[in-house]
Amino acid sequence: MEEGTKAKKTVFVGGIGDDVDESVIYEHFATFGDVIEVQLPSAATNHHQQSEAKHRGFAFVTYSSTSDAQDAIDNMDLNELRGRVIKVNLARPMKTPMQLGGNRAVWESEEWLKQHVKPLDQSGGVQGRNAAKQNAGGESTATEDGDEVMED
């Protein structure tokens, strides 16, 4: 099965309570068609504690057909499940690692640094300025706060 096809058959169920497990999700969503899989992502950050960890408040239900998935969305979105209003919509594919890095500063990438950053003595930074001052023949003295001042 292609990944794009699977995404159109999988629904996202958000806002579920802590008392809901996979069997409850299956029971409520099987009425709309043949359920292939129910996933309830664990909230455990440590894989050794996964058995006792609660879920993250959402689930994914995969149907055998896209029409079954759409029926579930049409009938269950903004309905109540065990006292909580749930949000049901078509699941979106996970972002790739490159897409996840979209919020990072460009200089956090090693490739960007290798391309754009010069060594300190060539960059014109503090060390580069100090070297330029010494080559120019001027003397510098440090102030109380550590800044250097050129003297003629």
N, C-alpha and C positions, 0 to 999 in steps of 0.2 A: 504494500500500500504506500503510495506517495505521501510525503510529509504534508503537502498542501491539502490533499484530500482528507487526511486524518484531522487536520485542524478544523475543517468545515463540519466534521462529525463530532467534534468535542465541544462541550459547553463548559463555561466557567460558572461556578456557583459560589457567590461571595456572601459573607455576613452570617455564616452558620455558627451556631453556639457550640460551647465546649462539650455539651452532652450528646452531640451528633457524631456518629461514627459512619464507617463505610456502608454498613448494612442499612442504616436509616436512609442514607442518600440513595442507595440502590432501590430500596422499597418505594420511595417517593418518585423516583425518576424512571423506573422500569415500566410504569403505566403508559409512557409515551413511545415505547419501542424497545427493540432488543439492545440492552446495555452490554457492551463489550468489556468495559473497564471503568472502575471508579478509583480515582486517586485522591487521597487526602494527605497533602504534604505535611510532614511532621515539623513541629516547631523546635525540635532538638538541634542544638548546635554541636553537641557532642554525640557522635554516632553510637557510643556505648550506652547512652541514656535514652536511645530512641524508643525502646519498648514502653517506657513509662511517660514519655513526653506527649503533650497535647498537640493537636493539629494547629495550623496557622490561621484558621478561620475561613478557609475556602477549600473548594474541591473541584476536580475535573471529572466530567462524565463523558465517556466516549460511546457513541451509538454506532450501530451497523449501517445506518443511512443518514444522509444529510436532512431528509425530511423529518425523521424522528427527532433529530437534534433541534430543528426549528420548532417542532411541536412543543418540545420541552421548554424552549425559550419563551414561546408565545403564552404558554399556560402557567409557568412557574415564576417568571420575572415579577418582582415586587409582591410576591405572595408570602405567606407566613409558613415557617417551618420550625416547629417546636417553640413557638412564641417569639420568633425573630423574623423580621422581614428580610428576605434574601434577594440578591441581585443575580439574575441569570442572563448570560449573553454568550455569544460565540467566543470561544477561547482564541486568543491570539498566539502565534508562535513565539517561543522564547527568543530573546535577542541574542545575537552572536556576541562573542567576547569583544569584537571590534566595535559593535554598536553600544555595548555596555560602557566602553571607555569614553563615550561621548562627553561625559561630565568632567573629565580629567584635563588638567592644564597641559598644553602641548609640551612644555619643558619637562614633564614627568616621563616622557617617552625617551628611551635610550637612543632611538634612531634620530629624533629631532636634536637631541643634545650633540650627537656626533657630527651632525651636519652644520649646526648653527653656532656652537659655542667654541670660542677660541681659548687657548691656554691663558692663564692669568697674566703672564708677562706680555702677552700680545693683545690682551683685551682692552687695555686702557683702564683697567680697574685700579685699585689702590696700589698694588705692587707695580703695575705698569706705569702709573703716574710717578711713583717714587723713583723707579729706574730712569724715567725720562728726566726727572728733576736732577738726579745725580749726573746724568750724561750732559745736561745743559750747563753744569758747573755751578749752579746755585746751591746754597746750603739750606737745609730745613731744620727746624727745631720743633719739638713736640710741645703742645700746650697742655694744660692740666687735664683736660678731658681726653687726651690721646690724639687729637687732630694735629696734623703737621702743618706748619706755616712756612712759606718760602721767605727767605731773607735775601736781600740783595747786597 
